[in-house]
Amino acid sequence: MDEAEWLRYTATLHARPPMPDFNVRAMSESDRRALYRFIRALGPAGEPAPAYLPPGTEAPLPYVKWMLPAPPAAAPAAG
């Protein structure tokens, strides 16, 4: 993707979680341009990310599991 394509793409980006796409869309054009130039400066791309899996599909290892902590136990009722 060239810089102009990147700017158009990131202006309307809608990605799957956990990507904070709303933050990228809220960036100024200058900031998105700087991000593009930084990424390009990193050198050639590595391996592609794994393909999207629909909900309920078992993912192959390794993967990150986003788990919420258990809610605290309810306090006994006074009285």
N, C-alpha and C positions, 0 to 999 in steps of 0.2 A: 504494500500500500504506500503510495507516495504521501507527502505531507498534506496536500489539498484533500485527498480522499480520507485521510485520518481525521482531519478537522470536520468534514461532513459526517463521518461515521460517529465520532464521539459526541457531536452536537445532539444526536438523537439516539444514543446508545441505550439499549434495554437488554440487560444480561441476566442470567440466572444467578440466584444466591450462591455464594456469599458476596458476589461482586457488588460493591456500592455504586451502581451505575448512576444513581441520582447525583452523587458527588461529582462524577466526571462531567455529566451534563451541566452542572452548575458552575464549572470552571470557566474562567474567561478564555477567549481564543488564544491569548498570549500564553496562559498556563498550559492549555492543551498542546500548543505548539512546542513549548519547552519539554513537556512529557514525551512527545513524539521524538524530539531530538535526543533526549536522554536514552530512550529505549533503543534507538538506532545506534547510539554510541556503545551499547553493550556488546555489539557484534552479532554474528550469525545466530539465528534461532536454534534452540535445542529441539528436543523431541516434542511432538504435538501433545496437547492435553488429551486425556482419555475422552471418548465420546460420551455424550449425555445419556444418562440412564433414567427412564421414567420412574416415578414413585412406585415403591413396592418391589423393585428389581434389586436383587442382591449384587452388590459391587464386588469386584475382585480385590483382594488385598494388594498393597496397603492402601488404606483410606483414612480420612479424618471423620470422626463421628462427633457431631455437635450435640452434646447432651446438656439439658438443663438440670441444675441441682434439684433434689427433692424439696418440696415446700417444708417449712418448719412445722413441727407438731403443734397442734392447737393447744392453747393454754386451757386448763380446766375452768369451767364456768364458776363464777363466784356466787355464793349464796347459800 
